[in-house]
Amino acid sequence: MAEKTVYSLSQLTRSIQNVILQHSNKVVWIKAEIVKLNYYSKSGHCYPALVEKKDGKVIAELRGNIWNTTFENINRKFRTVLKEELKDDMTVVIQGSVTFHPVHGLALNILDIDPEYTLGELARARAETIKKLQEEHIYEANKARHLPLLPKTLAIISVETSKGYQDFLNVINNNQWNYKVHHLLFPAILQGDRAVSTISHQLECIEKYSEVFDAVAIIRGGGGEIGLSCFDEYSLAQKIATFPIPVLTGIGHSTNETVSELVSYQSFITPTKIAEFLLQKFHDIANPLERASEKLEKELNWLFKDQRSGLQETARLFNSLTVRAMDRNKSELTRMAQSLLTDSKERFRIEQDELKHCARRLQDTSIHTLKDSLQKIAFSEEKLRLLSPDNILKRGYSISRQNGKAIRKPEEIDPEVVLETSVYGGKIFSRIEKTEKNSTHEQ
């Protein structure tokens, strides 16, 4: 049996390296997607993860190497052509060669990346986003929102420390007319990979209180035109297009507008232009009001002057007519006063005689009534006198009592109790021998 040959792992990897160096060391152009850039700031090197997808599935994968000097050159070209830096989730055309390292394994040594191809891919993706928004009939939706004639409350999505946001505040807060725009900052990242998610999140927060705000301003400034491709993303553009209140964009660039700007209510080159737009809204109302106020004041002054002159003339004529009328009617007024005085005296005399007559009648009636009442009282007194117990007893009647109670019937008598009998002139106390009922009073 032949003795088996055993190789070390390093011998195997070196063998693979030699084969690749002999047969696959030529430079080629390759289309791939960078799913993660893997940039190391300390060394300046990148180790991008490259994939090819079909129907959403990865069908090929390879690690790349971009050494620091090469990466700087590539990034410079991307910033010039794309206005973007090399980053995750970019589809690129790469110039490179396959290498194999015994420790680090198989990799694509990247020498260059063509930004023109990526620019075309971004333009294609941008066009697809616009087409999709138009097909969904929401491309013009935010432009149809109602912006008040005087926008006074504003939600701002920006970075608190950004120059664009500070420029906006300076114009709004220090305007010479003291117009007041109430604003509230919703901080977000406005460039790079996280821009879409943070802006979308803040739009969702604002939407919960959309009735409080007149509009939303997305403000970005100080970063030039680098990192604007996030504003071409469909998800962000769709959220802006369908937002329930107007969205104003000022993201600070002078080239073609991003999709987010195209679907917003109105876009501005810089944040300062948004501030000037809002102040102009105040001007559009304040200037006509000021002119109308001046005109109204002038008209009122003229009217008051005219009315004052009219009133003075009327007063003069009235005084003149009053004097003449008083002179003309003085004798007539005197006669009327005398006649009124005479009539008053006669009426007073008649009323006085009538009162005297009524007084005499009242006196006679009162005397007659009093006499009649006295007679009735005297008759009642006599009747009461005749019916008094003393008069009854004087005629021979008596009243018998036991225990202070008058006896009306024989059966009410207690034979054991002394009988007290009241007669005219005194009382008789006696004991009961016998009682007898009267048959005529039996019931």
Helices and strands as residue ranges (DSSP letters): H 9-23, E 28-36, E 49-54, E 57-65, H 68-81, E 90-101, E 105-114, H 115-135, G 142-144, E 153-158, H 163-173, E 182-187, H 195-207, E 215-219, G 229-232, H 234-241, E 247-250, H 259-263, E 266-268, H 271-328, H 330-386, H 389-394, E 399-402, E 405-406, G 410-412, E 419-423, E 426-430, G 439-441
